Structures are given as C-alpha cells and as structure tokens.
Amino acid sequence: MKIIVDDKIPFIREKLAMITDDVVYIRGSEICQNDLKDADALIVRTRTRCDSRLLEGTNVQFVATATIGFDHIDVDYLQSAGISWMSCPGCNAASVAQYINSTLLVLGIDLESSVLGIVGCGHVGSLVKAVGEQLGMSVMVSDPPLGRPDFVSLEEIASKADVITFHVPLDGTTHYMAGKRFFSMLRKKPWIINSSRGGVVDERELIDALDIGVVRGAVVDTWENEPSINTILLNKVYIGTPHIAGYSADGKVNADNMVIEGLCRHFGIPNPGKIMPPPLPSDFVYTGNPLQLYNPLDDSIKLKRNPDDFERLRGDYPLRREKAEIVHGNT
C-alpha cells in the first residue's frame, strides 16, 4: 500500500510506518496529481483541494482529512468516482473550547455579569456553552437548524449578548451570517469572536463596526482569503491568530487516531494502536491557571508582527496541551 500524507500532520508517522513502508510526506498545498498516480490512500489537511483535477486518473481509493471541516473535499466527485472519504468531526472541539476559555479570561470583562451568545451548538458550540457556564456567564445559544425550544434567535443574541462567538460550518446559509444586517442589530457593543470559518463574518462589515464603535473589540482566528489575510482587520482586532484555535496536541492526536481507524477499516488491515499526545515539559508546574496552558495573546503578538508568516505560523505551530495535573502547594 502507498499512502501520500500532508507533511504537517503531526504524530502520525510512527503508526503509518507500522502499516506500510511506502508513505510519502508532501507539503499539503503542493500535492499534485502526479504524486498520486500509484497511491492507494491520501491523508490531507485543509490546504489540499481534493477534486477531479487532483484525483482523476489516479489509483487513490481512500481520502481522509485530519480536520473537522471538509469544504476542501469535492464530495460529489469522490462519490461519483467511487472513492471513499472521511473527515474527523469533533476531533478538536475541546481545543477550540480551550481557545475560547482562555480568550474570555484575557478580555478584561466581568464574566459573571456578562452574557455569552453562542451561534452554533454542534461539537464545539456545546463545549463552549459549558465553558461559559463554568465561568459564571449567562449563556444564550442560537442554532436555527437544530430547532430546539431552549435556543434563541440570532436577533436576540445580537441584542442581548456582551460576547458573541461563532461556531458554525461555512455553507450557503452561514456565509456572511455576521454581515451588515447582523451588525446593525447589535445593542450592547459586544465582543465578536470568530473561530469557525472566515466567510462566516464579513470582514469589511466587521472593520466598519469596529470603526464606528458598535463592536467593542474582536477576536479572529479564521479569516477570509487565508493565508493572505486582511491586515487592516488584523491591526484592529484585540486578538488575531493564524487559524490555530483547534491546534492542540490532544485534538491532533484525536484526528490521527480517527484517520488511522478509518484507513484500517477501509482496507481491512489491523490497527497498529492508539497514538498518545506528548507529555508536557518535565519542568512545567501547573497551578490551575488555564492561561499557563494557553494564552492567545502570545499567538496574536506573533501574527501581528509577521502577518506574511501566517502559513508558517500555522504549519509550524508548537502544539499545546489541553489539560495538566495541578501541582498542589504552588502559587
């Protein structure tokens, strides 16, 4: 079996080497049709567009993306071509929840008197809801497709929330969900957080909203036109990060294990076993402060200093851990 793999997928190499000795690692944006001529499987991230241009005429029978999203996968083509595919829904949900938790802690607001509005309540949104509740915030959730009676409308969130965070996929119903009409409905000068997909928020309208003061501040992790991001917006946001909200070591390991399980199931071969996330440094002493594990301001400083390094900062991201054991007796 020959497998082509995006070379930025961490932790997966040892287990793939136990499956086959014919694994080729290539930069995701540079994988081309010629690389796949005699390949049986392809494992990618979001930087590889998997469509007829890439796959037609190749031997690939299985495509896996080690990500929750699959808008880079031409599902209709793969199905018509008889190519099996998979994504990894929920693999990095806890990582995004960690990003939101740390972000809320550094905003400098009174959390217990603030209302958190969550747009989208799937794998990620449901964990973000728990984060808000644990921080003592009042939480409102909007997710019209789910139709739950305990959810509210987007208009109600726009009028009542102090912080609004988006966790929806990008499709025809969510493109520019936060656009001109949405910003005109805001009543409390909220913080806006987008760690879903760049096109969910209209960046031009967000810039205008920041300029006229209807938005207090913004946190942006996912951008339109990545990696050529809007530097005007970057310079205006409080926190700007290179699409790494879901980039914990734990989330990456979850995706790796899901991909290997799917690969082995498809080809009917033994699973070489679970990958475990790397340990924290031996001298790391955790006192219970979540910002010890992750502070988004650190990533924001790096991106604002070097916006042209978006892809490098994302591709070479030093993966963080989501959890640690509290060492008692330290302050």
Secondary structure, DSSP 4 states (H G I P E B T S, - for coil): -EEEEETT--S-HHHHHHH-SEEEEE-GGG--GGGGTT-SEEEE-TTS-BSHHHHTTS---EEEESSS--TTB-HHHHHHTT-EEE--TTTTHHHHHHHHHHHHHHS-S-GGG-EEEEE--SHHHHHHHHHHHHTT-EEEEE-GGG--TT---HHHHHHH-SEEEE----STTTTTSBSHHHHHH--S--EEEE-S-GGGB-HHHHHHHHHHTSSSEEEESS-TTTTS--HHHHHHSSEE-SS-TT-BHHHHHHHHHHHHHHHHHHHT--------PPPPPTT----S-HHHH--HHHHHHHHHH-GGGHHHHHHT--PBPS-----TT--
